[in-house]
């Protein structure tokens, strides 16, 4: 898979000027998404397929999460793959296509017009993902032993392309009827190809490299990671098969069980890295990322409840589905981004003056912590926001939705301020 020749170019860091725009765009998208949460009204509780809800989900999934993940992947390529990024021009082109595509797609969903804006948005997003895949595949080193983290990254990018291709087909299906059923029928395929194939695969592959590194842990278990890899991919393929061949509710528990098993093994991997760490004092940034590891199991539990509700009552629970989606994008994914942003920025942004703490023996450089109040404020605001908002969904209380959105907006404001303040070359108050 990784080739057989030994022609490896010297590894060099990715140019920070390429990575920074991804981070800035993602931060702004997070802010826009939280502002839109404040505009939700009682129609939000009626069904999970609502124009404004779709717009917010795609801003979060593509503009926030995917954009910053693409930037981090371009930056981390030398660290994870052991080889320099193949093309900085392809990285720029990928950013531009995604930056143009996301607002067009979100606008199309927000006004629920599946015409030119939505279609062109989908096309640009798909081109961006394709360029990323080409760049990543060309960056894989030749002649070295298989890199499990690189395999996770490449496979997750492939699932993102497939999810994006299906999503574009669903947009076209509103006007051209390309598929036998309506677009809502195929929505679960699109969602789970993206959440499991892209986000879960990528986060497991990258975090299983970064978490031990930031903890200064000696733990490494590629065999366990391979089991996780095959379980996740097997679950997606099995789900697609039963979706088309024999879509029975009981069979869906099989891929769900496979994913839960993979998640438990992933949590075990992170726990072992924690127990074997050399770094006893863990900073606030890494704590919230580790918190997200525990959050991976919560959406899985909700998915089981959704299936049980469907099995017992022969109908879906809108409240459970909305909570499930919310905790995936604003919970698990957002939590790991909030923490990892400020673990990776010190290695991305060239400093005009030293703002890093002098590392202790065996430690990696970390952001200068003049104060921890601001990051703690962001963390508590975030935790309050997702807790209150989730409670509002489950109880269908709009006032709780609004209150939770206010806390999440505060989180986004602090996050944007910290990112901009740091990238501008100022010593951040963390």
C-alpha positions in Angstrom: 0.0 0.0 0.0 2.8 2.4 0.8 5.0 1.5 -2.1 8.2 -0.4 -2.6 10.8 2.1 -3.6 13.2 3.9 -1.2 13.3 7.4 -2.8 12.5 9.6 0.2 12.9 13.3 0.1 14.3 15.0 3.2 11.6 15.8 5.7 10.9 19.5 6.4 8.1 21.2 8.3 5.1 22.4 6.4 5.1 26.1 5.7 3.0 27.8 8.5 1.6 30.3 6.0 -0.3 27.4 4.4 -1.7 26.1 7.7 -2.8 29.3 9.4 -5.6 30.1 6.9 -7.3 26.8 7.7 -7.2 27.6 11.4 -8.6 31.1 11.0 -11.4 30.0 8.7 -12.3 27.2 11.1 -12.4 29.6 14.0 -14.7 32.0 12.2 -17.0 29.1 11.1 -17.3 28.0 14.7 -18.3 31.6 15.6 -20.9 31.7 12.8 -22.4 28.4 13.8 -22.9 29.4 17.4 -24.5 32.6 16.3 -26.9 30.7 14.1 -27.7 28.4 17.1 -29.2 31.5 18.8 -31.6 32.0 15.9 -33.3 28.5 16.3 -37.0 28.6 17.1 -39.5 25.9 18.1 -39.5 24.4 14.5 -36.1 23.0 15.5 -37.9 20.3 17.6 -40.2 19.2 14.8 -37.7 17.1 12.7 -34.0 16.7 12.3 -34.2 17.5 8.6 -34.7 21.3 8.8 -33.1 23.9 6.5 -31.5 25.9 9.3 -30.4 22.8 11.1 -28.8 21.4 7.9 -27.0 24.7 7.4 -25.6 24.8 10.9 -24.5 21.1 10.7 -22.6 21.6 7.4 -20.9 24.8 8.7 -19.8 22.9 11.8 -18.9 19.7 9.9 -17.1 21.3 7.0 -16.2 24.9 7.9 -15.2 24.2 11.5 -14.2 20.6 12.0 -13.1 19.5 8.5 -11.3 22.8 7.7 -9.2 22.7 10.9 -8.5 19.0 10.5 -7.3 19.5 6.9 -5.0 22.3 8.2 -3.7 20.1 11.0 -3.2 17.2 8.6 -1.1 19.3 6.3 1.0 20.5 9.3 1.3 17.1 10.9 2.2 15.2 7.8 6.0 15.2 8.6 5.3 14.2 12.2 2.8 11.4 11.5 4.0 10.1 8.1 7.7 10.8 8.5 7.8 12.6 5.2 7.3 16.2 4.0 4.0 17.4 2.4 4.1 16.6 -1.3 2.7 19.9 -2.6 2.0 23.2 -0.9 0.2 24.4 -4.0 -2.3 21.5 -3.7 -2.8 22.5 0.0 -3.6 26.1 -1.1 -6.0 24.9 -3.8 -7.7 22.6 -1.3 -8.2 25.4 1.1 -9.6 27.8 -1.5 -12.1 25.2 -2.8 -13.3 24.4 0.7 -13.5 28.1 1.7 -15.6 28.8 -1.3 -17.7 25.7 -1.2 -18.8 25.8 2.5 -20.7 29.2 2.4 -22.4 28.3 -0.9 -23.5 25.0 0.4 -24.7 26.4 3.8 -26.6 29.2 2.0 -28.3 26.6 -0.2 -29.4 24.7 2.8 -30.4 27.7 4.9 -32.8 29.0 2.2 -33.5 25.4 1.1 -32.7 26.1 -2.5 -30.9 23.1 -4.1 -30.1 25.1 -7.2 -26.8 26.6 -8.3 -25.4 27.7 -4.8 -25.9 24.3 -3.2 -24.6 22.4 -6.2 -21.6 24.6 -6.8 -20.9 24.4 -3.1 -20.9 20.7 -3.1 -18.7 20.6 -6.2 -16.1 22.8 -4.6 -16.1 20.8 -1.4 -15.6 17.6 -3.3 -12.8 19.0 -5.4 -11.1 20.2 -2.1 -11.3 16.7 -0.6 -9.9 15.2 -3.8 -7.0 17.5 -3.8 -6.3 16.7 -0.2 -6.4 13.0 -1.0 -4.0 13.4 -3.8 -1.6 15.4 -1.7 -1.8 13.0 1.2 -1.3 9.9 -0.9 1.7 11.5 -2.6 3.1 12.4 0.8 3.2 8.8 2.0 6.9 7.7 2.3 8.1 4.9 0.0 9.9 1.9 1.1 9.3 2.1 4.8 7.2 -0.2 6.9 3.5 0.4 6.9 2.5 3.5 9.0 -0.8 2.7 10.7 -1.5 6.4 11.4 -1.0 7.2 7.7 -3.3 4.4 6.7 -6.0 5.8 9.1 -5.5 9.3 7.5 -5.7 8.0 3.9 -8.7 5.8 4.5 -10.5 8.5 6.4 -9.9 10.9 3.5 -11.3 8.3 1.1 -14.5 8.0 3.2 -14.8 11.8 3.3 -14.7 11.8 -0.5 -17.3 9.1 -0.7 -19.5 10.9 1.8 -19.1 14.1 -0.1 -19.9 12.4 -3.4 -23.1 10.9 -2.0 -24.0 14.3 -0.4 -23.7 16.0 -3.8 -25.9 13.3 -5.3 -28.5 13.9 -2.6 -28.4 17.7 -3.5 -28.9 16.8 -7.2 -31.6 14.3 -6.3 -33.9 17.1 -5.2 -34.2 18.3 -8.8 -33.1 15.5 -11.0 -34.3 12.4 -9.2 -31.0 10.5 -9.6 -31.8 7.9 -6.9 -34.8 5.5 -6.5 -35.8 7.1 -3.2 -35.9 10.7 -1.9 -32.8 12.3 -0.4 -33.9 11.8 3.2 -34.0 8.1 2.7 -30.2 8.1 2.0 -29.3 10.6 4.7 -28.1 7.9 7.2 -25.6 6.6 4.7 -24.2 10.1 4.1 -24.1 11.0 7.8 -22.4 7.8 9.0 -19.9 7.7 6.1 -18.8 11.1 7.3 -19.0 10.7 11.1 -17.5 7.2 11.2 -15.5 7.0 8.1 -14.0 10.5 8.2 -14.2 12.0 11.6 -13.8 8.8 13.8 -11.2 7.2 11.6 -9.2 10.4 11.3 -9.4 11.4 15.0 -8.4 7.9 16.1 -5.5 7.7 13.7 -4.1 11.1 14.5 -4.9 11.3 18.2 -3.4 7.9 18.8 -0.1 9.4 17.6 -0.4 12.8 19.3 -1.8 11.9 22.7 1.1 9.6 23.6 3.5 12.2 22.2 2.1 15.1 24.2 1.9 12.9 27.3 5.5 11.8 26.7 4.2 8.2 26.9 6.2 5.2 25.8 3.0 3.3 25.0 2.5 2.1 21.5 0.3 -0.8 20.3 -0.1 -0.9 16.5 -1.8 -4.3 16.7 -4.6 -2.8 18.8 -5.0 0.1 16.4 -5.2 -2.3 13.5 -8.1 -4.1 15.2 -9.8 -0.7 15.7 -9.2 0.1 12.0 -10.8 -3.1 10.8 -13.7 -2.8 13.2 -14.6 0.7 12.1 -14.3 0.0 8.4 -16.0 -3.3 8.7 -18.9 -1.7 10.6 -19.4 0.9 7.8 -19.2 -1.7 5.0 -21.6 -4.0 6.9 -24.0 -1.1 7.4 -24.0 -0.1 3.8 -24.6 -3.8 2.8 -27.7 -4.2 5.0 -28.9 -0.8 4.1 -29.3 -2.0 0.5 -29.8 -5.7 0.9 -31.9 -6.2 4.0 -32.5 -3.1 6.0 -33.8 -4.6 9.2 -33.5 -2.8 12.6 -32.0 -5.8 14.4 -29.2 -6.2 11.9 -28.1 -2.6 12.5 -27.1 -3.6 16.1 -24.2 -5.6 14.6 -22.3 -2.6 13.1 -23.2 -0.6 16.2 -21.6 -3.3 18.4 -18.5 -3.3 16.1 -18.2 0.5 16.5 -18.7 0.4 20.3 -16.0 -2.3 20.5 -13.6 -0.2 18.5 -14.4 2.8 20.7 -13.7 0.8 23.9 -10.4 -0.3 22.4 -9.5 3.2 21.5 -10.3 4.5 25.0 -8.2 1.6 26.3 -5.3 2.7 24.1 -5.5 6.3 25.4 -5.8 5.1 29.0 -2.7 3.0 28.6 -0.9 6.0 27.1 -2.0 7.9 30.2 -0.8 5.3 32.7 2.6 5.1 31.1 3.2 8.8 30.7 6.3 10.5 31.8 4.6 13.9 32.0 2.8 13.8 35.3 1.4 17.4 35.1 -1.1 17.6 32.2 -1.9 21.1 30.9 -5.5 22.4 30.5 -5.4 22.1 26.7 -4.7 18.4 26.8 -7.2 17.8 29.5 -10.1 18.9 27.3 -8.8 16.7 24.5 -8.7 13.7 26.8 -12.2 14.6 27.9 -13.3 14.2 24.3 -12.0 10.7 24.3 -14.6 9.8 27.0 -17.3 11.7 24.9 -16.8 9.2 22.0 -18.9 6.7 23.9 -21.9 9.0 24.6 -23.1 9.3 21.0 -22.8 5.5 20.7 -25.1 5.1 23.7 -27.6 7.5 22.2 -27.5 5.6 19.0 -28.5 2.4 20.8 -31.4 4.3 22.5 -32.5 5.6 19.1 -32.5 2.0 17.7 -34.4 0.7 20.8 -36.9 3.4 20.5 -37.5 2.6 16.8 -37.7 -1.1 17.7 -40.3 -0.7 20.5 -42.4 2.1 19.1 -41.8 1.6 15.3 -40.9 5.3 14.9 -38.0 7.6 15.4 -37.3 9.9 18.3 -36.5 13.4 17.0 -35.2 14.5 20.4 -32.7 11.6 20.6 -31.6 12.1 16.9 -31.0 15.8 17.4 -29.1 15.2 20.7 -27.1 12.4 18.9 -26.1 14.8 16.1 -25.4 17.7 18.5 -23.1 15.7 20.7 -21.2 14.4 17.8 -20.4 17.8 16.2 -20.5 20.2 19.2 -19.5 17.6 21.8 -17.0 15.0 20.8 -15.4 16.6 17.7 -15.4 20.2 19.1 -13.9 19.1 22.4 -10.9 17.6 20.8 -10.4 20.6 18.5 -10.6 23.1 21.4 -7.8 21.3 23.2 -5.6 20.3 20.2 -5.7 23.8 18.6 -3.5 25.2 21.4 -1.2 22.2 21.4 -0.4 22.5 17.7 -0.3 26.3 17.3 3.1 26.6 19.1 4.6 24.4 16.4 2.9 26.2 13.5 3.2 29.9 14.1 6.6 31.5 13.8 7.2 33.7 16.8 8.5 37.2 16.7 9.5 37.0 20.3 9.8 33.9 22.6 6.5 33.1 24.2 7.1 29.4 25.1 7.8 28.1 28.5 11.3 26.7 28.9 10.7 23.0 28.7 11.7 20.7 31.5 14.0 17.8 30.6 12.1 15.5 28.3 9.2 17.9 27.8 7.9 19.5 24.6 7.4 23.3 24.3 4.1 24.6 25.4 2.3 27.9 25.3 3.4 30.5 27.9 0.8 30.4 30.6 0.7 33.8 32.3 -2.8 33.0 33.4 -4.9 29.9 33.1 -8.2 31.7 33.8 -9.1 32.4 30.2 -8.8 28.9 28.9 -10.5 27.6 32.0 -13.3 30.1 31.3 -13.6 28.8 27.8 -13.7 25.2 29.0 -16.4 25.8 31.6 -18.4 27.9 29.1 -18.2 25.0 26.6 -19.1 22.3 29.1 -22.0 24.4 30.3 -23.1 25.1 26.8 -23.3 21.5 25.6 -24.9 20.3 28.8 -27.6 22.9 28.8 -28.2 22.7 25.1 -28.5 18.9 25.2 -30.9 19.1 28.1 -33.0 21.7 26.1 -33.2 19.3 23.1 -34.3 16.3 25.3 -36.9 18.4 27.2 -37.9 20.5 24.2 -37.4 23.7 26.2 -36.5 26.5 23.8 -35.2 28.7 26.7 -32.5 26.1 27.5 -31.6 25.9 23.8 -31.1 29.7 23.8 -29.1 29.6 27.1 -26.9 26.8 25.9 -26.3 28.7 22.7 -25.2 31.8 24.6 -22.6 29.7 26.5 -21.4 28.2 23.2 -21.2 31.6 21.6 -19.1 32.8 24.5 -16.8 29.7 23.9 -16.5 30.6 20.3 -15.7 34.3 21.0 -12.9 33.3 23.5 -11.6 30.7 21.1 -11.4 33.2 18.2 -9.8 35.8 20.4 -7.1 33.3 21.6 -6.4 32.0 18.0 -6.2 35.5 16.5 -4.2 36.9 19.4 -1.7 34.1 19.2 -1.3 34.1 15.4 -0.8 37.9 15.4 2.4 37.3 17.3 1.2 38.4 20.8 1.9 36.3 23.9 -1.5 34.6 24.6 -3.1 34.8 28.0 -4.2 31.2 28.4 
